[in-house]
Amino acid sequence: MMTFIWTALAVVILSMVGMLYRILRGPSVPDRLVALDAIGVMFISATALLSILFETELFLEVILLLAVLSFIGTVSFSKFIEKGKIIEYDRNR
């Protein structure tokens, strides 16, 4: 079982390198955004695999925090790409 977990961790890390290439090369901003979101998911997966390897539950809070931050970042970048602003407010109020 440990060999399988180490292999899965290596595959996740190699996938992160591939997504890093996609962030740097493009070809468009939405492609880069999807790659950034995929890196967030892979980072969460790598943290979960390390938690299994070290036989500890201490990383579970870190996984939840990473998931929330990844979600907020993806939504913010998507909104910025779509409208050019992240926070909208009405000056007439």
Gaussian input, Z-matrix of N, CA and C with variables (Angstrom, degrees):
# hf/3-21g

backbone

0 1
 N
 C     1     B1
 C     2     B2     1     A1
 N     3     B3     2     A2     1     D1
 C     4     B4     3     A3     2     D2
 C     5     B5     4     A4     3     D3
 N     6     B6     5     A5     4     D4
 C     7     B7     6     A6     5     D5
 C     8     B8     7     A7     6     D6
 N     9     B9     8     A8     7     D7
 C    10    B10     9     A9     8     D8
 C    11    B11    10    A10     9     D9
 N    12    B12    11    A11    10    D10
 C    13    B13    12    A12    11    D11
 C    14    B14    13    A13    12    D12
 N    15    B15    14    A14    13    D13
 C    16    B16    15    A15    14    D14
 C    17    B17    16    A16    15    D15
 N    18    B18    17    A17    16    D16
 C    19    B19    18    A18    17    D17
 C    20    B20    19    A19    18    D18
 N    21    B21    20    A20    19    D19
 C    22    B22    21    A21    20    D20
 C    23    B23    22    A22    21    D21
 N    24    B24    23    A23    22    D22
 C    25    B25    24    A24    23    D23
 C    26    B26    25    A25    24    D24
 N    27    B27    26    A26    25    D25
 C    28    B28    27    A27    26    D26
 C    29    B29    28    A28    27    D27
 N    30    B30    29    A29    28    D28
 C    31    B31    30    A30    29    D29
 C    32    B32    31    A31    30    D30
 N    33    B33    32    A32    31    D31
 C    34    B34    33    A33    32    D32
 C    35    B35    34    A34    33    D33
 N    36    B36    35    A35    34    D34
 C    37    B37    36    A36    35    D35
 C    38    B38    37    A37    36    D36
 N    39    B39    38    A38    37    D37
 C    40    B40    39    A39    38    D38
 C    41    B41    40    A40    39    D39
 N    42    B42    41    A41    40    D40
 C    43    B43    42    A42    41    D41
 C    44    B44    43    A43    42    D42
 N    45    B45    44    A44    43    D43
 C    46    B46    45    A45    44    D44
 C    47    B47    46    A46    45    D45
 N    48    B48    47    A47    46    D46
 C    49    B49    48    A48    47    D47
 C    50    B50    49    A49    48    D48
 N    51    B51    50    A50    49    D49
 C    52    B52    51    A51    50    D50
 C    53    B53    52    A52    51    D51
 N    54    B54    53    A53    52    D52
 C    55    B55    54    A54    53    D53
 C    56    B56    55    A55    54    D54
 N    57    B57    56    A56    55    D55
 C    58    B58    57    A57    56    D56
 C    59    B59    58    A58    57    D57
 N    60    B60    59    A59    58    D58
 C    61    B61    60    A60    59    D59
 C    62    B62    61    A61    60    D60
 N    63    B63    62    A62    61    D61
 C    64    B64    63    A63    62    D62
 C    65    B65    64    A64    63    D63
 N    66    B66    65    A65    64    D64
 C    67    B67    66    A66    65    D65
 C    68    B68    67    A67    66    D66
 N    69    B69    68    A68    67    D67
 C    70    B70    69    A69    68    D68
 C    71    B71    70    A70    69    D69
 N    72    B72    71    A71    70    D70
 C    73    B73    72    A72    71    D71
 C    74    B74    73    A73    72    D72
 N    75    B75    74    A74    73    D73
 C    76    B76    75    A75    74    D74
 C    77    B77    76    A76    75    D75
 N    78    B78    77    A77    76    D76
 C    79    B79    78    A78    77    D77
 C    80    B80    79    A79    78    D78
 N    81    B81    80    A80    79    D79
 C    82    B82    81    A81    80    D80
 C    83    B83    82    A82    81    D81
 N    84    B84    83    A83    82    D82
 C    85    B85    84    A84    83    D83
 C    86    B86    85    A85    84    D84
 N    87    B87    86    A86    85    D85
 C    88    B88    87    A87    86    D86
 C    89    B89    88    A88    87    D87
 N    90    B90    89    A89    88    D88
 C    91    B91    90    A90    89    D89
 C    92    B92    91    A91    90    D90
 N    93    B93    92    A92    91    D91
 C    94    B94    93    A93    92    D92
 C    95    B95    94    A94    93    D93
 N    96    B96    95    A95    94    D94
 C    97    B97    96    A96    95    D95
 C    98    B98    97    A97    96    D96
 N    99    B99    98    A98    97    D97
 C   100   B100    99    A99    98    D98
 C   101   B101   100   A100    99    D99
 N   102   B102   101   A101   100   D100
 C   103   B103   102   A102   101   D101
 C   104   B104   103   A103   102   D102
 N   105   B105   104   A104   103   D103
 C   106   B106   105   A105   104   D104
 C   107   B107   106   A106   105   D105
 N   108   B108   107   A107   106   D106
 C   109   B109   108   A108   107   D107
 C   110   B110   109   A109   108   D108
 N   111   B111   110   A110   109   D109
 C   112   B112   111   A111   110   D110
 C   113   B113   112   A112   111   D111
 N   114   B114   113   A113   112   D112
 C   115   B115   114   A114   113   D113
 C   116   B116   115   A115   114   D114
 N   117   B117   116   A116   115   D115
 C   118   B118   117   A117   116   D116
 C   119   B119   118   A118   117   D117
 N   120   B120   119   A119   118   D118
 C   121   B121   120   A120   119   D119
 C   122   B122   121   A121   120   D120
 N   123   B123   122   A122   121   D121
 C   124   B124   123   A123   122   D122
 C   125   B125   124   A124   123   D123
 N   126   B126   125   A125   124   D124
 C   127   B127   126   A126   125   D125
 C   128   B128   127   A127   126   D126
 N   129   B129   128   A128   127   D127
 C   130   B130   129   A129   128   D128
 C   131   B131   130   A130   129   D129
 N   132   B132   131   A131   130   D130
 C   133   B133   132   A132   131   D131
 C   134   B134   133   A133   132   D132
 N   135   B135   134   A134   133   D133
 C   136   B136   135   A135   134   D134
 C   137   B137   136   A136   135   D135
 N   138   B138   137   A137   136   D136
 C   139   B139   138   A138   137   D137
 C   140   B140   139   A139   138   D138
 N   141   B141   140   A140   139   D139
 C   142   B142   141   A141   140   D140
 C   143   B143   142   A142   141   D141
 N   144   B144   143   A143   142   D142
 C   145   B145   144   A144   143   D143
 C   146   B146   145   A145   144   D144
 N   147   B147   146   A146   145   D145
 C   148   B148   147   A147   146   D146
 C   149   B149   148   A148   147   D147
 N   150   B150   149   A149   148   D148
 C   151   B151   150   A150   149   D149
 C   152   B152   151   A151   150   D150
 N   153   B153   152   A152   151   D151
 C   154   B154   153   A153   152   D152
 C   155   B155   154   A154   153   D153
 N   156   B156   155   A155   154   D154
 C   157   B157   156   A156   155   D155
 C   158   B158   157   A157   156   D156
 N   159   B159   158   A158   157   D157
 C   160   B160   159   A159   158   D158
 C   161   B161   160   A160   159   D159
 N   162   B162   161   A161   160   D160
 C   163   B163   162   A162   161   D161
 C   164   B164   163   A163   162   D162
 N   165   B165   164   A164   163   D163
 C   166   B166   165   A165   164   D164
 C   167   B167   166   A166   165   D165
 N   168   B168   167   A167   166   D166
 C   169   B169   168   A168   167   D167
 C   170   B170   169   A169   168   D168
 N   171   B171   170   A170   169   D169
 C   172   B172   171   A171   170   D170
 C   173   B173   172   A172   171   D171
 N   174   B174   173   A173   172   D172
 C   175   B175   174   A174   173   D173
 C   176   B176   175   A175   174   D174
 N   177   B177   176   A176   175   D175
 C   178   B178   177   A177   176   D176
 C   179   B179   178   A178   177   D177
 N   180   B180   179   A179   178   D178
 C   181   B181   180   A180   179   D179
 C   182   B182   181   A181   180   D180
 N   183   B183   182   A182   181   D181
 C   184   B184   183   A183   182   D182
 C   185   B185   184   A184   183   D183
 N   186   B186   185   A185   184   D184
 C   187   B187   186   A186   185   D185
 C   188   B188   187   A187   186   D186
 N   189   B189   188   A188   187   D187
 C   190   B190   189   A189   188   D188
 C   191   B191   190   A190   189   D189
 N   192   B192   191   A191   190   D190
 C   193   B193   192   A192   191   D191
 C   194   B194   193   A193   192   D192
 N   195   B195   194   A194   193   D193
 C   196   B196   195   A195   194   D194
 C   197   B197   196   A196   195   D195
 N   198   B198   197   A197   196   D196
 C   199   B199   198   A198   197   D197
 C   200   B200   199   A199   198   D198
 N   201   B201   200   A200   199   D199
 C   202   B202   201   A201   200   D200
 C   203   B203   202   A202   201   D201
 N   204   B204   203   A203   202   D202
 C   205   B205   204   A204   203   D203
 C   206   B206   205   A205   204   D204
 N   207   B207   206   A206   205   D205
 C   208   B208   207   A207   206   D206
 C   209   B209   208   A208   207   D207
 N   210   B210   209   A209   208   D208
 C   211   B211   210   A210   209   D209
 C   212   B212   211   A211   210   D210
 N   213   B213   212   A212   211   D211
 C   214   B214   213   A213   212   D212
 C   215   B215   214   A214   213   D213
 N   216   B216   215   A215   214   D214
 C   217   B217   216   A216   215   D215
 C   218   B218   217   A217   216   D216
 N   219   B219   218   A218   217   D217
 C   220   B220   219   A219   218   D218
 C   221   B221   220   A220   219   D219
 N   222   B222   221   A221   220   D220
 C   223   B223   222   A222   221   D221
 C   224   B224   223   A223   222   D222
 N   225   B225   224   A224   223   D223
 C   226   B226   225   A225   224   D224
 C   227   B227   226   A226   225   D225
 N   228   B228   227   A227   226   D226
 C   229   B229   228   A228   227   D227
 C   230   B230   229   A229   228   D228
 N   231   B231   230   A230   229   D229
 C   232   B232   231   A231   230   D230
 C   233   B233   232   A232   231   D231
 N   234   B234   233   A233   232   D232
 C   235   B235   234   A234   233   D233
 C   236   B236   235   A235   234   D234
 N   237   B237   236   A236   235   D235
 C   238   B238   237   A237   236   D236
 C   239   B239   238   A238   237   D237
 N   240   B240   239   A239   238   D238
 C   241   B241   240   A240   239   D239
 C   242   B242   241   A241   240   D240
 N   243   B243   242   A242   241   D241
 C   244   B244   243   A243   242   D242
 C   245   B245   244   A244   243   D243
 N   246   B246   245   A245   244   D244
 C   247   B247   246   A246   245   D245
 C   248   B248   247   A247   246   D246
 N   249   B249   248   A248   247   D247
 C   250   B250   249   A249   248   D248
 C   251   B251   250   A250   249   D249
 N   252   B252   251   A251   250   D250
 C   253   B253   252   A252   251   D251
 C   254   B254   253   A253   252   D252
 N   255   B255   254   A254   253   D253
 C   256   B256   255   A255   254   D254
 C   257   B257   256   A256   255   D255
 N   258   B258   257   A257   256   D256
 C   259   B259   258   A258   257   D257
 C   260   B260   259   A259   258   D258
 N   261   B261   260   A260   259   D259
 C   262   B262   261   A261   260   D260
 C   263   B263   262   A262   261   D261
 N   264   B264   263   A263   262   D262
 C   265   B265   264   A264   263   D263
 C   266   B266   265   A265   264   D264
 N   267   B267   266   A266   265   D265
 C   268   B268   267   A267   266   D266
 C   269   B269   268   A268   267   D267
 N   270   B270   269   A269   268   D268
 C   271   B271   270   A270   269   D269
 C   272   B272   271   A271   270   D270
 N   273   B273   272   A272   271   D271
 C   274   B274   273   A273   272   D272
 C   275   B275   274   A274   273   D273
 N   276   B276   275   A275   274   D274
 C   277   B277   276   A276   275   D275
 C   278   B278   277   A277   276   D276

   B1=1.4538
   B2=1.5278
   B3=1.3113
   B4=1.4671
   B5=1.5284
   B6=1.3340
   B7=1.4630
   B8=1.5268
   B9=1.3165
   B10=1.4576
   B11=1.5291
   B12=1.3245
   B13=1.4670
   B14=1.5227
   B15=1.3464
   B16=1.4630
   B17=1.5273
   B18=1.3331
   B19=1.4647
   B20=1.5263
   B21=1.3251
   B22=1.4632
   B23=1.5220
   B24=1.3343
   B25=1.4595
   B26=1.5293
   B27=1.3177
   B28=1.4740
   B29=1.5291
   B30=1.3326
   B31=1.4686
   B32=1.5228
   B33=1.3210
   B34=1.4670
   B35=1.5262
   B36=1.3093
   B37=1.4621
   B38=1.5350
   B39=1.3232
   B40=1.4610
   B41=1.5278
   B42=1.3076
   B43=1.4642
   B44=1.5228
   B45=1.3204
   B46=1.4634
   B47=1.5284
   B48=1.3194
   B49=1.4658
   B50=1.5354
   B51=1.3205
   B52=1.4631
   B53=1.5101
   B54=1.3227
   B55=1.4637
   B56=1.5283
   B57=1.3146
   B58=1.4637
   B59=1.5239
   B60=1.3275
   B61=1.4644
   B62=1.5253
   B63=1.3408
   B64=1.4597
   B65=1.5295
   B66=1.3229
   B67=1.4693
   B68=1.5217
   B69=1.3199
   B70=1.4619
   B71=1.5328
   B72=1.3262
   B73=1.4617
   B74=1.5236
   B75=1.3146
   B76=1.4532
   B77=1.5138
   B78=1.2721
   B79=1.4594
   B80=1.5236
   B81=1.3279
   B82=1.4654
   B83=1.5207
   B84=1.3205
   B85=1.4688
   B86=1.5327
   B87=1.3396
   B88=1.4754
   B89=1.5309
   B90=1.3360
   B91=1.4666
   B92=1.5206
   B93=1.3074
   B94=1.4609
   B95=1.5219
   B96=1.3379
   B97=1.4631
   B98=1.5225
   B99=1.3219
   B100=1.4609
   B101=1.5254
   B102=1.3262
   B103=1.4669
   B104=1.5241
   B105=1.3269
   B106=1.4653
   B107=1.5205
   B108=1.3218
   B109=1.4607
   B110=1.5272
   B111=1.3266
   B112=1.4627
   B113=1.5248
   B114=1.3266
   B115=1.4656
   B116=1.5236
   B117=1.3316
   B118=1.4622
   B119=1.5223
   B120=1.3191
   B121=1.4703
   B122=1.5215
   B123=1.3285
   B124=1.4637
   B125=1.5237
   B126=1.3211
   B127=1.4633
   B128=1.5275
   B129=1.3223
   B130=1.4663
   B131=1.5266
   B132=1.3290
   B133=1.4689
   B134=1.5255
   B135=1.3359
   B136=1.4633
   B137=1.5269
   B138=1.3191
   B139=1.4601
   B140=1.5280
   B141=1.3339
   B142=1.4664
   B143=1.5271
   B144=1.3178
   B145=1.4694
   B146=1.5249
   B147=1.3201
   B148=1.4745
   B149=1.5225
   B150=1.3337
   B151=1.4593
   B152=1.5275
   B153=1.3170
   B154=1.4609
   B155=1.5226
   B156=1.3381
   B157=1.4627
   B158=1.5269
   B159=1.3363
   B160=1.4617
   B161=1.5266
   B162=1.3354
   B163=1.4702
   B164=1.5172
   B165=1.3241
   B166=1.4496
   B167=1.5245
   B168=1.3105
   B169=1.4603
   B170=1.5245
   B171=1.3079
   B172=1.4595
   B173=1.5283
   B174=1.3276
   B175=1.4584
   B176=1.5240
   B177=1.3229
   B178=1.4558
   B179=1.5282
   B180=1.3152
   B181=1.4626
   B182=1.5185
   B183=1.3199
   B184=1.4694
   B185=1.5244
   B186=1.3207
   B187=1.4633
   B188=1.5251
   B189=1.3216
   B190=1.4632
   B191=1.5244
   B192=1.3171
   B193=1.4567
   B194=1.5241
   B195=1.3258
   B196=1.4640
   B197=1.5262
   B198=1.3102
   B199=1.4611
   B200=1.5267
   B201=1.3210
   B202=1.4700
   B203=1.5251
   B204=1.3217
   B205=1.4641
   B206=1.5244
   B207=1.3112
   B208=1.4611
   B209=1.5266
   B210=1.3148
   B211=1.4607
   B212=1.5173
   B213=1.3304
   B214=1.4671
   B215=1.5286
   B216=1.3175
   B217=1.4592
   B218=1.5181
   B219=1.3157
   B220=1.4578
   B221=1.5202
   B222=1.3203
   B223=1.4608
   B224=1.5225
   B225=1.3283
   B226=1.4613
   B227=1.5221
   B228=1.3310
   B229=1.4596
   B230=1.5230
   B231=1.3316
   B232=1.4643
   B233=1.5202
   B234=1.3173
   B235=1.4638
   B236=1.5200
   B237=1.3151
   B238=1.4560
   B239=1.5259
   B240=1.3290
   B241=1.4623
   B242=1.5289
   B243=1.3348
   B244=1.4578
   B245=1.5242
   B246=1.3500
   B247=1.4626
   B248=1.5225
   B249=1.3235
   B250=1.4579
   B251=1.5140
   B252=1.3276
   B253=1.4606
   B254=1.5190
   B255=1.3146
   B256=1.4652
   B257=1.5169
   B258=1.3372
   B259=1.4666
   B260=1.5232
   B261=1.3212
   B262=1.4593
   B263=1.5194
   B264=1.3117
   B265=1.4586
   B266=1.5178
   B267=1.3255
   B268=1.4510
   B269=1.5203
   B270=1.3318
   B271=1.4686
   B272=1.5104
   B273=1.3221
   B274=1.4661
   B275=1.5048
   B276=1.3102
   B277=1.4749
   B278=1.4819
   A1=110.99
   A2=117.02
   A3=119.96
   A4=110.78
   A5=116.70
   A6=120.19
   A7=110.38
   A8=116.60
   A9=121.05
   A10=111.05
   A11=117.05
   A12=120.55
   A13=110.80
   A14=117.62
   A15=120.64
   A16=110.54
   A17=116.76
   A18=120.43
   A19=110.88
   A20=116.36
   A21=120.15
   A22=110.84
   A23=117.82
   A24=121.23
   A25=110.87
   A26=117.22
   A27=120.58
   A28=110.79
   A29=117.41
   A30=120.92
   A31=110.35
   A32=117.27
   A33=120.42
   A34=110.45
   A35=117.76
   A36=120.82
   A37=110.38
   A38=117.80
   A39=120.32
   A40=111.70
   A41=116.55
   A42=120.24
   A43=111.38
   A44=116.54
   A45=119.99
   A46=110.78
   A47=116.25
   A48=119.97
   A49=109.86
   A50=117.08
   A51=120.55
   A52=112.63
   A53=117.03
   A54=120.45
   A55=111.52
   A56=116.85
   A57=120.06
   A58=110.44
   A59=116.41
   A60=120.48
   A61=110.25
   A62=117.83
   A63=121.66
   A64=110.80
   A65=117.66
   A66=120.07
   A67=110.31
   A68=117.16
   A69=120.46
   A70=112.60
   A71=118.32
   A72=121.38
   A73=114.77
   A74=118.78
   A75=118.73
   A76=113.70
   A77=121.58
   A78=131.47
   A79=114.19
   A80=119.12
   A81=119.66
   A82=109.51
   A83=114.79
   A84=120.17
   A85=111.58
   A86=120.23
   A87=118.16
   A88=113.23
   A89=117.46
   A90=119.51
   A91=110.57
   A92=116.15
   A93=120.27
   A94=111.19
   A95=116.77
   A96=121.02
   A97=111.30
   A98=117.62
   A99=121.09
   A100=110.43
   A101=116.95
   A102=120.46
   A103=110.95
   A104=117.14
   A105=120.44
   A106=111.16
   A107=116.48
   A108=120.31
   A109=110.78
   A110=116.98
   A111=120.64
   A112=111.02
   A113=117.38
   A114=119.96
   A115=110.19
   A116=117.17
   A117=119.94
   A118=111.90
   A119=116.26
   A120=120.55
   A121=110.63
   A122=116.71
   A123=120.05
   A124=111.76
   A125=116.47
   A126=119.83
   A127=110.36
   A128=116.09
   A129=120.45
   A130=110.08
   A131=116.61
   A132=120.70
   A133=111.48
   A134=116.45
   A135=119.77
   A136=110.93
   A137=117.19
   A138=120.56
   A139=110.97
   A140=116.97
   A141=120.31
   A142=111.26
   A143=117.06
   A144=119.94
   A145=111.40
   A146=116.66
   A147=119.44
   A148=111.25
   A149=116.61
   A150=120.39
   A151=110.96
   A152=116.68
   A153=120.60
   A154=110.48
   A155=116.32
   A156=120.02
   A157=112.23
   A158=116.65
   A159=120.57
   A160=112.73
   A161=116.26
   A162=122.73
   A163=111.89
   A164=115.74
   A165=121.65
   A166=110.13
   A167=115.06
   A168=120.90
   A169=111.38
   A170=117.58
   A171=121.10
   A172=112.64
   A173=117.37
   A174=120.57
   A175=112.93
   A176=118.86
   A177=120.52
   A178=112.13
   A179=117.38
   A180=120.45
   A181=110.80
   A182=116.28
   A183=120.92
   A184=109.77
   A185=116.86
   A186=120.89
   A187=110.31
   A188=117.88
   A189=121.02
   A190=111.46
   A191=117.20
   A192=121.08
   A193=111.00
   A194=117.39
   A195=121.30
   A196=111.03
   A197=117.53
   A198=120.81
   A199=111.18
   A200=116.92
   A201=120.52
   A202=110.53
   A203=117.29
   A204=120.25
   A205=111.70
   A206=117.49
   A207=121.18
   A208=110.46
   A209=116.94
   A210=120.73
   A211=111.16
   A212=117.01
   A213=120.72
   A214=110.63
   A215=117.10
   A216=120.47
   A217=112.29
   A218=117.30
   A219=120.91
   A220=111.24
   A221=117.09
   A222=120.42
   A223=110.52
   A224=117.94
   A225=121.19
   A226=111.78
   A227=117.16
   A228=120.08
   A229=111.28
   A230=116.94
   A231=120.10
   A232=111.02
   A233=116.68
   A234=120.42
   A235=110.88
   A236=117.41
   A237=120.77
   A238=111.43
   A239=117.46
   A240=120.70
   A241=110.09
   A242=116.39
   A243=119.81
   A244=112.52
   A245=118.32
   A246=121.08
   A247=114.59
   A248=117.76
   A249=119.54
   A250=113.53
   A251=117.23
   A252=122.97
   A253=108.38
   A254=114.66
   A255=118.67
   A256=109.80
   A257=116.38
   A258=121.22
   A259=108.08
   A260=115.35
   A261=120.88
   A262=109.00
   A263=116.05
   A264=119.45
   A265=108.39
   A266=115.64
   A267=122.32
   A268=108.44
   A269=117.31
   A270=121.40
   A271=112.24
   A272=118.90
   A273=122.41
   A274=113.69
   A275=118.85
   A276=120.70
   A277=111.56
   D1=-36.78
   D2=-178.96
   D3=-65.02
   D4=-36.00
   D5=178.31
   D6=-63.63
   D7=-39.87
   D8=178.45
   D9=-63.53
   D10=-42.77
   D11=-179.60
   D12=-66.39
   D13=-42.08
   D14=177.52
   D15=-63.59
   D16=-39.11
   D17=178.10
   D18=-65.53
   D19=-43.39
   D20=178.12
   D21=-62.13
   D22=-40.04
   D23=178.02
   D24=-63.88
   D25=-40.46
   D26=177.88
   D27=-64.31
   D28=-40.47
   D29=178.89
   D30=-65.22
   D31=-40.98
   D32=178.57
   D33=-63.64
   D34=-42.29
   D35=-179.65
   D36=-66.37
   D37=-41.45
   D38=176.12
   D39=-63.24
   D40=-36.81
   D41=176.35
   D42=-65.71
   D43=-36.50
   D44=176.93
   D45=-63.44
   D46=-38.99
   D47=177.96
   D48=-64.27
   D49=-41.28
   D50=176.79
   D51=-62.61
   D52=-40.13
   D53=177.97
   D54=-70.20
   D55=-32.67
   D56=175.57
   D57=-62.86
   D58=-39.35
   D59=174.95
   D60=-60.88
   D61=-41.73
   D62=-179.90
   D63=-65.90
   D64=-35.11
   D65=177.30
   D66=-65.66
   D67=-41.34
   D68=-176.42
   D69=-75.61
   D70=-34.78
   D71=-173.39
   D72=-97.05
   D73=-16.47
   D74=176.76
   D75=89.09
   D76=-136.21
   D77=10.79
   D78=-84.42
   D79=-17.85
   D80=-179.25
   D81=-130.18
   D82=168.15
   D83=-178.87
   D84=-65.01
   D85=-42.52
   D86=176.73
   D87=-60.59
   D88=-34.55
   D89=176.23
   D90=-63.33
   D91=-40.84
   D92=178.46
   D93=-65.89
   D94=-37.40
   D95=178.67
   D96=-65.05
   D97=-43.08
   D98=178.07
   D99=-64.11
   D100=-40.09
   D101=178.25
   D102=-64.99
   D103=-38.64
   D104=177.72
   D105=-64.68
   D106=-40.90
   D107=176.99
   D108=-65.41
   D109=-39.04
   D110=178.19
   D111=-64.81
   D112=-37.45
   D113=176.69
   D114=-63.75
   D115=-37.70
   D116=176.52
   D117=-61.47
   D118=-43.85
   D119=178.44
   D120=-64.72
   D121=-40.87
   D122=179.91
   D123=-68.46
   D124=-34.10
   D125=177.03
   D126=-66.10
   D127=-39.26
   D128=175.86
   D129=-63.97
   D130=-41.89
   D131=178.77
   D132=-63.77
   D133=-42.54
   D134=178.92
   D135=-64.02
   D136=-38.89
   D137=177.84
   D138=-64.95
   D139=-39.62
   D140=177.41
   D141=-65.20
   D142=-41.00
   D143=178.09
   D144=-65.22
   D145=-39.32
   D146=176.39
   D147=-65.52
   D148=-35.07
   D149=176.46
   D150=-63.24
   D151=-38.53
   D152=177.04
   D153=-68.12
   D154=-43.46
   D155=-178.68
   D156=-62.92
   D157=-41.55
   D158=-178.83
   D159=-84.62
   D160=-2.41
   D161=178.99
   D162=52.14
   D163=51.88
   D164=179.52
   D165=-136.43
   D166=154.67
   D167=176.82
   D168=-103.75
   D169=6.98
   D170=-176.18
   D171=-68.49
   D172=-24.65
   D173=-177.37
   D174=-83.35
   D175=-6.04
   D176=-176.76
   D177=-64.99
   D178=-38.50
   D179=176.57
   D180=-66.95
   D181=-36.04
   D182=177.62
   D183=-65.03
   D184=-40.50
   D185=178.61
   D186=-62.14
   D187=-44.58
   D188=179.04
   D189=-63.50
   D190=-41.87
   D191=178.78
   D192=-64.14
   D193=-42.95
   D194=178.06
   D195=-63.33
   D196=-38.97
   D197=179.34
   D198=-64.39
   D199=-43.75
   D200=179.35
   D201=-65.75
   D202=-44.93
   D203=179.83
   D204=-64.85
   D205=-38.32
   D206=178.06
   D207=-64.72
   D208=-42.36
   D209=178.96
   D210=-63.69
   D211=-47.65
   D212=-179.31
   D213=-63.07
   D214=-40.85
   D215=178.48
   D216=-63.88
   D217=-42.45
   D218=179.53
   D219=-64.59
   D220=-43.78
   D221=179.07
   D222=-64.84
   D223=-41.49
   D224=-179.93
   D225=-64.83
   D226=-46.30
   D227=178.25
   D228=-63.01
   D229=-40.20
   D230=179.32
   D231=-63.18
   D232=-43.03
   D233=178.89
   D234=-65.88
   D235=-39.22
   D236=178.11
   D237=-64.80
   D238=-40.55
   D239=178.71
   D240=-65.49
   D241=-39.31
   D242=-176.33
   D243=-74.22
   D244=-46.78
   D245=-171.62
   D246=-112.43
   D247=-15.33
   D248=-178.34
   D249=85.64
   D250=-3.42
   D251=178.02
   D252=-134.69
   D253=152.44
   D254=175.71
   D255=-102.11
   D256=-45.92
   D257=-179.42
   D258=-110.71
   D259=124.88
   D260=178.55
   D261=-109.81
   D262=137.06
   D263=175.01
   D264=-142.33
   D265=155.92
   D266=-177.57
   D267=-100.03
   D268=120.26
   D269=-179.73
   D270=-74.83
   D271=-15.93
   D272=-176.57
   D273=-82.67
   D274=-3.71
   D275=-178.99
   D276=-77.24

